[in-house]
Amino acid sequence: MNSTTPLGDGTRAVRAGLPEPVPYEPPLPGPVFAAHFHLPGEPTGPYTYGRDSNPTWTRLERAIGELEAPGEQVETVCFASGMAAISAVVFSQLRAGDTVVLPVDGYQALPLIAERLRAFGVEVRTAPTGGDAQLSVLDGARLLWIESPSNPGLDVCDIRRLADAAHTAGALVAVDNTLATPLGQRPLALGADFSVASDTKGTTGHGDLLLGHVTCRDAARAAEVRDWRKVAGAIPGPMESWLAHRSLATVQLRIDRQCANALALARALGDRSEVSGLRHPGLPTDPSHSLASRQMRRYGSVVSFVLPDRAHAERFLETLRLVDDATSFGGVRSSAERRGRWGGDAVPEGFVRFSAGVEDPEDLVADVLRALDEAAAG
Ligand code: PLP
């Protein structure tokens, strides 16, 4: 192979963050459980106290950085959850008197963040993700928060366009990349200052841990985010960090299958008369498809659609055999939920968010079509 040929995502994923081989040591060293490290004299070494640093985090952070921005010098900071990562960016970057622009249709905990920001004297403006509507409220902003595709509505905005406009207006740009994962979209290459994600979802993909991360090019910004982690103490456990790193080896296999399953499902749902509001950025008929094709490398594992009413959606979910009625998304086992049950999203009662797993596509589609038939029969 030509040494300048870039490695494929799968090749990079299985090697990401691994240390140089050491004879008789495992390729991925086990989790380091330590509240403190031997520390004679001045505390200048890399590992001092377990809330500041841990070698298991270091390896995971390198691995995620290699997937976020292959071949580039970036810094990644891992957190105990996606919300801890989001909070770290928001609360390390904003001060009283600043203005932040949030999506109005993003993850349902964003309004909780907005409430706290307002209490701290930060002006919060919101606009929808679709149509790049956040452009119209950027004036004087300090931080633009983008979520594309948005959860759960799956709208897409032009990240490059918004980032350029925000930078011109003097604002920093953060992108919540949870739905896409680092393999599906590279926010830093599209102009973002911070790529943020809940790795609870597709990046780790097994539904058995919570984790989040922030990646940035600017070392000073990364230091501010890392400093916030130290202050808030929202640190990932070594076991979770190690499990996450182990899971990264299969990220390309999982995501490729999940994206293919999501598209197969979306196509099948498109033929059903009881289904409306069908959204998946990979569907050629989706309003976001052409934009998503330009800025995404994979379209994600989530499909959203609306069944006629709440009872119809509940019958559908109860009747599924291969799909868990559960929240969250991006896992190896398909799951779906009636999103309206939480009360936080502006969605119809029959709105279903479906997360495609790695099942055989024909089994998954057959199960969904059978459940739709049974739900329609009442
Ligand atoms: N961002 C998005 C888009 C999410 O969907 C979620 C959780 O569902 C989060 C952030 C928060 O992640 P976590 O649950 O890991 O804190």
Boltz pocket constraint, residues with backbone or C-beta under 6 A from the ligand:
constraints:
  - pocket:
      binder: B
      contacts: [[A, 80], [A, 81], [A, 82], [A, 83], [A, 84], [A, 86], [A, 107], [A, 147], [A, 151], [A, 176], [A, 178], [A, 179], [A, 197], [A, 198], [A, 199], [A, 200], [A, 210], [A, 211], [A, 212], [A, 328]]
      max_distance: 6.0
